[in-house]
């Protein structure tokens, strides 16, 4: 149950966290691969209608 905020997509949040971690550790290649995976998965979820309006803009 949510009291405040937007219900987040756990899969996308995990990819964002992984990308940020690699970026902060200066793992440029890994961060770029994670970012590509994040963009790809976001597009898949968006085209499948699995993201609500607030998740799309988060």
Secondary structure, DSSP 8 states (H G I E B T S, - for coil): --SSS----HHHHHHHHHHHHHHHTT-HHHHHHHHHHHHHHHHHHHHTT-S-HHHHH-
